[in-house]
């Protein structure tokens, strides 16, 4: 982690240090996902309700039954749950899976930015050389050194009319967010 922080350009190091100071009194605990409870689920629902791209609302048992490569990290301030995240670790690969947070306190604590930093730190300290941050909230993730990767989607239907509809609906199926390139590291990677 120290090597990672040292590799950041000064403005990004300063930003990481500043948000970390806000988070200094927060206690974090990592363990199995079977600890997932109703309060955490309520925070998941807060995130889900705010999402522009709702796919499926996952039930509480889904979280509790995630297998061992998944870990749940909870974040508490003065005994109150302020957020959590789930990370998948598999050798040199780590993937940010899901997050929940108390939006009433999130702004003052910069909860989202601090959870992204916590994910990066947990992955790096766990030996990961690659961290997949997912495809939402691109700006905080690129400020941590994340690099967008273009992925393509193939859509086909054997019926010509339905295939034509798919072709005309291409703009609705494409990911519309454009990520501003950042130069986070002192030496290009």
BAFI-262019 format. One record per residue (C-alpha): residue in three letters; residue number from 0; x, y, z. Coordinates in steps of 0.25 Angstrom, whole numbers. Example, Ala and Ser with C-alpha at 12.3 -4.5 7.8 and 13.67 -1.06 7.14 Angstrom:
REM BAFI-262019
<site type="ala" seq="0" c1="49" c2="-18" c3="31"/>
<site type="ser" seq="1" c1="55" c2="-4" c3="29"/>
REM end
This chain:
REM BAFI-262019
<site type="unk" seq="0" c1="0" c2="0" c3="0"/>
<site type="unk" seq="1" c1="11" c2="10" c3="3"/>
<site type="unk" seq="2" c1="18" c2="7" c3="-10"/>
<site type="unk" seq="3" c1="4" c2="10" c3="-17"/>
<site type="unk" seq="4" c1="2" c2="23" c3="-10"/>
<site type="unk" seq="5" c1="17" c2="27" c3="-13"/>
<site type="unk" seq="6" c1="14" c2="24" c3="-27"/>
<site type="unk" seq="7" c1="3" c2="34" c3="-28"/>
<site type="unk" seq="8" c1="5" c2="49" c3="-33"/>
<site type="unk" seq="9" c1="6" c2="59" c3="-22"/>
<site type="unk" seq="10" c1="-9" c2="64" c3="-24"/>
<site type="unk" seq="11" c1="-15" c2="50" c3="-23"/>
<site type="unk" seq="12" c1="-6" c2="46" c3="-11"/>
<site type="unk" seq="13" c1="-11" c2="59" c3="-4"/>
<site type="unk" seq="14" c1="-25" c2="56" c3="-8"/>
<site type="unk" seq="15" c1="-24" c2="42" c3="-3"/>
<site type="unk" seq="16" c1="-18" c2="47" c3="10"/>
<site type="unk" seq="17" c1="-29" c2="57" c3="12"/>
<site type="unk" seq="18" c1="-40" c2="48" c3="10"/>
<site type="unk" seq="19" c1="-33" c2="38" c3="19"/>
<site type="unk" seq="20" c1="-32" c2="48" c3="30"/>
<site type="unk" seq="21" c1="-48" c2="50" c3="30"/>
<site type="unk" seq="22" c1="-48" c2="34" c3="31"/>
<site type="unk" seq="23" c1="-38" c2="33" c3="43"/>
<site type="unk" seq="24" c1="-48" c2="30" c3="54"/>
<site type="unk" seq="25" c1="-55" c2="19" c3="46"/>
<site type="unk" seq="26" c1="-53" c2="5" c3="50"/>
<site type="unk" seq="27" c1="-53" c2="-5" c3="39"/>
<site type="unk" seq="28" c1="-54" c2="-20" c3="40"/>
<site type="unk" seq="29" c1="-53" c2="-31" c3="29"/>
<site type="unk" seq="30" c1="-59" c2="-45" c3="30"/>
<site type="unk" seq="31" c1="-68" c2="-55" c3="24"/>
<site type="unk" seq="32" c1="-81" c2="-50" c3="17"/>
<site type="unk" seq="33" c1="-90" c2="-59" c3="26"/>
<site type="unk" seq="34" c1="-89" c2="-47" c3="36"/>
<site type="unk" seq="35" c1="-98" c2="-38" c3="26"/>
<site type="unk" seq="36" c1="-110" c2="-33" c3="34"/>
<site type="unk" seq="37" c1="-122" c2="-25" c3="32"/>
<site type="unk" seq="38" c1="-116" c2="-12" c3="35"/>
<site type="unk" seq="39" c1="-106" c2="-15" c3="24"/>
<site type="unk" seq="40" c1="-117" c2="-19" c3="15"/>
<site type="unk" seq="41" c1="-124" c2="-6" c3="17"/>
<site type="unk" seq="42" c1="-112" c2="2" c3="13"/>
<site type="unk" seq="43" c1="-111" c2="-7" c3="0"/>
<site type="unk" seq="44" c1="-125" c2="-3" c3="-3"/>
<site type="unk" seq="45" c1="-121" c2="12" c3="-1"/>
<site type="unk" seq="46" c1="-111" c2="10" c3="-12"/>
<site type="unk" seq="47" c1="-120" c2="2" c3="-21"/>
<site type="unk" seq="48" c1="-131" c2="12" c3="-19"/>
<site type="unk" seq="49" c1="-122" c2="23" c3="-24"/>
<site type="unk" seq="50" c1="-116" c2="15" c3="-36"/>
<site type="unk" seq="51" c1="-120" c2="19" c3="-50"/>
<site type="unk" seq="52" c1="-117" c2="5" c3="-55"/>
<site type="unk" seq="53" c1="-126" c2="-4" c3="-47"/>
<site type="unk" seq="54" c1="-125" c2="-18" c3="-52"/>
<site type="unk" seq="55" c1="-129" c2="-27" c3="-40"/>
<site type="unk" seq="56" c1="-132" c2="-25" c3="-25"/>
<site type="unk" seq="57" c1="-124" c2="-36" c3="-18"/>
<site type="unk" seq="58" c1="-130" c2="-42" c3="-6"/>
<site type="unk" seq="59" c1="-123" c2="-42" c3="8"/>
<site type="unk" seq="60" c1="-120" c2="-57" c3="7"/>
<site type="unk" seq="61" c1="-112" c2="-55" c3="-5"/>
<site type="unk" seq="62" c1="-102" c2="-47" c3="2"/>
<site type="unk" seq="63" c1="-101" c2="-56" c3="14"/>
<site type="unk" seq="64" c1="-98" c2="-68" c3="5"/>
<site type="unk" seq="65" c1="-87" c2="-63" c3="-3"/>
<site type="unk" seq="66" c1="-75" c2="-73" c3="-3"/>
<site type="unk" seq="67" c1="-62" c2="-71" c3="4"/>
<site type="unk" seq="68" c1="-54" c2="-64" c3="-7"/>
<site type="unk" seq="69" c1="-64" c2="-52" c3="-4"/>
<site type="unk" seq="70" c1="-61" c2="-44" c3="8"/>
<site type="unk" seq="71" c1="-70" c2="-34" c3="15"/>
<site type="unk" seq="72" c1="-63" c2="-21" c3="21"/>
<site type="unk" seq="73" c1="-72" c2="-13" c3="30"/>
<site type="unk" seq="74" c1="-69" c2="2" c3="34"/>
<site type="unk" seq="75" c1="-73" c2="7" c3="47"/>
<site type="unk" seq="76" c1="-72" c2="21" c3="54"/>
<site type="unk" seq="77" c1="-76" c2="22" c3="68"/>
<site type="unk" seq="78" c1="-82" c2="9" c3="68"/>
<site type="unk" seq="79" c1="-91" c2="12" c3="56"/>
<site type="unk" seq="80" c1="-91" c2="5" c3="43"/>
<site type="unk" seq="81" c1="-87" c2="16" c3="32"/>
<site type="unk" seq="82" c1="-84" c2="6" c3="21"/>
<site type="unk" seq="83" c1="-79" c2="-7" c3="16"/>
<site type="unk" seq="84" c1="-73" c2="-13" c3="3"/>
<site type="unk" seq="85" c1="-71" c2="-27" c3="-2"/>
<site type="unk" seq="86" c1="-59" c2="-31" c3="-9"/>
<site type="unk" seq="87" c1="-56" c2="-44" c3="-17"/>
<site type="unk" seq="88" c1="-41" c2="-48" c3="-16"/>
<site type="unk" seq="89" c1="-35" c2="-59" c3="-25"/>
<site type="unk" seq="90" c1="-20" c2="-60" c3="-25"/>
<site type="unk" seq="91" c1="-15" c2="-47" c3="-32"/>
<site type="unk" seq="92" c1="-29" c2="-43" c3="-36"/>
<site type="unk" seq="93" c1="-38" c2="-35" c3="-27"/>
<site type="unk" seq="94" c1="-52" c2="-30" c3="-31"/>
<site type="unk" seq="95" c1="-61" c2="-19" c3="-24"/>
<site type="unk" seq="96" c1="-74" c2="-26" c3="-23"/>
<site type="unk" seq="97" c1="-85" c2="-18" c3="-16"/>
<site type="unk" seq="98" c1="-86" c2="-6" c3="-6"/>
<site type="unk" seq="99" c1="-95" c2="0" c3="4"/>
<site type="unk" seq="100" c1="-95" c2="13" c3="11"/>
<site type="unk" seq="101" c1="-103" c2="22" c3="20"/>
<site type="unk" seq="102" c1="-106" c2="33" c3="11"/>
<site type="unk" seq="103" c1="-110" c2="43" c3="23"/>
<site type="unk" seq="104" c1="-95" c2="43" c3="27"/>
<site type="unk" seq="105" c1="-88" c2="40" c3="14"/>
<site type="unk" seq="106" c1="-85" c2="54" c3="9"/>
<site type="unk" seq="107" c1="-78" c2="59" c3="22"/>
<site type="unk" seq="108" c1="-70" c2="46" c3="23"/>
<site type="unk" seq="109" c1="-67" c2="45" c3="8"/>
<site type="unk" seq="110" c1="-72" c2="30" c3="10"/>
<site type="unk" seq="111" c1="-72" c2="26" c3="-5"/>
<site type="unk" seq="112" c1="-58" c2="31" c3="-7"/>
<site type="unk" seq="113" c1="-53" c2="25" c3="5"/>
<site type="unk" seq="114" c1="-59" c2="12" c3="2"/>
<site type="unk" seq="115" c1="-52" c2="12" c3="-12"/>
<site type="unk" seq="116" c1="-39" c2="15" c3="-5"/>
<site type="unk" seq="117" c1="-42" c2="3" c3="5"/>
<site type="unk" seq="118" c1="-45" c2="-6" c3="-6"/>
<site type="unk" seq="119" c1="-32" c2="-3" c3="-13"/>
<site type="unk" seq="120" c1="-24" c2="-4" c3="0"/>
<site type="unk" seq="121" c1="-30" c2="-17" c3="4"/>
<site type="unk" seq="122" c1="-28" c2="-23" c3="-10"/>
<site type="unk" seq="123" c1="-13" c2="-18" c3="-11"/>
<site type="unk" seq="124" c1="-10" c2="-23" c3="4"/>
<site type="unk" seq="125" c1="-16" c2="-36" c3="0"/>
<site type="unk" seq="126" c1="-6" c2="-38" c3="-11"/>
<site type="unk" seq="127" c1="-15" c2="-34" c3="-23"/>
<site type="unk" seq="128" c1="-8" c2="-28" c3="-35"/>
<site type="unk" seq="129" c1="-21" c2="-25" c3="-43"/>
<site type="unk" seq="130" c1="-33" c2="-19" c3="-36"/>
<site type="unk" seq="131" c1="-47" c2="-18" c3="-44"/>
<site type="unk" seq="132" c1="-55" c2="-7" c3="-39"/>
<site type="unk" seq="133" c1="-67" c2="-9" c3="-47"/>
<site type="unk" seq="134" c1="-74" c2="0" c3="-56"/>
<site type="unk" seq="135" c1="-81" c2="11" c3="-48"/>
<site type="unk" seq="136" c1="-76" c2="24" c3="-41"/>
<site type="unk" seq="137" c1="-65" c2="25" c3="-51"/>
<site type="unk" seq="138" c1="-58" c2="38" c3="-46"/>
<site type="unk" seq="139" c1="-55" c2="33" c3="-31"/>
<site type="unk" seq="140" c1="-49" c2="20" c3="-37"/>
<site type="unk" seq="141" c1="-41" c2="27" c3="-48"/>
<site type="unk" seq="142" c1="-35" c2="36" c3="-37"/>
<site type="unk" seq="143" c1="-30" c2="24" c3="-30"/>
<site type="unk" seq="144" c1="-23" c2="19" c3="-43"/>
<site type="unk" seq="145" c1="-34" c2="12" c3="-49"/>
<site type="unk" seq="146" c1="-33" c2="11" c3="-64"/>
<site type="unk" seq="147" c1="-46" c2="9" c3="-73"/>
<site type="unk" seq="148" c1="-46" c2="-3" c3="-82"/>
<site type="unk" seq="149" c1="-55" c2="-4" c3="-94"/>
<site type="unk" seq="150" c1="-64" c2="-16" c3="-94"/>
<site type="unk" seq="151" c1="-73" c2="-19" c3="-106"/>
<site type="unk" seq="152" c1="-87" c2="-25" c3="-106"/>
<site type="unk" seq="153" c1="-92" c2="-34" c3="-117"/>
<site type="unk" seq="154" c1="-107" c2="-34" c3="-120"/>
<site type="unk" seq="155" c1="-113" c2="-43" c3="-131"/>
<site type="unk" seq="156" c1="-127" c2="-49" c3="-134"/>
<site type="unk" seq="157" c1="-130" c2="-59" c3="-145"/>
<site type="unk" seq="158" c1="-143" c2="-52" c3="-148"/>
<site type="unk" seq="159" c1="-139" c2="-40" c3="-158"/>
<site type="unk" seq="160" c1="-149" c2="-31" c3="-152"/>
<site type="unk" seq="161" c1="-145" c2="-33" c3="-138"/>
<site type="unk" seq="162" c1="-130" c2="-32" c3="-142"/>
<site type="unk" seq="163" c1="-134" c2="-19" c3="-149"/>
<site type="unk" seq="164" c1="-140" c2="-14" c3="-136"/>
<site type="unk" seq="165" c1="-127" c2="-18" c3="-128"/>
<site type="unk" seq="166" c1="-119" c2="-10" c3="-138"/>
<site type="unk" seq="167" c1="-127" c2="2" c3="-137"/>
<site type="unk" seq="168" c1="-127" c2="1" c3="-122"/>
<site type="unk" seq="169" c1="-112" c2="0" c3="-121"/>
<site type="unk" seq="170" c1="-111" c2="14" c3="-115"/>
<site type="unk" seq="171" c1="-120" c2="9" c3="-103"/>
<site type="unk" seq="172" c1="-111" c2="-3" c3="-101"/>
<site type="unk" seq="173" c1="-98" c2="4" c3="-101"/>
<site type="unk" seq="174" c1="-92" c2="9" c3="-88"/>
<site type="unk" seq="175" c1="-93" c2="25" c3="-90"/>
<site type="unk" seq="176" c1="-83" c2="30" c3="-79"/>
<site type="unk" seq="177" c1="-70" c2="35" c3="-84"/>
<site type="unk" seq="178" c1="-59" c2="35" c3="-74"/>
<site type="unk" seq="179" c1="-49" c2="47" c3="-74"/>
<site type="unk" seq="180" c1="-35" c2="41" c3="-75"/>
<site type="unk" seq="181" c1="-26" c2="44" c3="-62"/>
<site type="unk" seq="182" c1="-11" c2="43" c3="-60"/>
<site type="unk" seq="183" c1="-11" c2="38" c3="-46"/>
<site type="unk" seq="184" c1="3" c2="32" c3="-45"/>
<site type="unk" seq="185" c1="16" c2="39" c3="-46"/>
<site type="unk" seq="186" c1="22" c2="28" c3="-56"/>
<site type="unk" seq="187" c1="12" c2="24" c3="-67"/>
<site type="unk" seq="188" c1="8" c2="9" c3="-65"/>
REM end
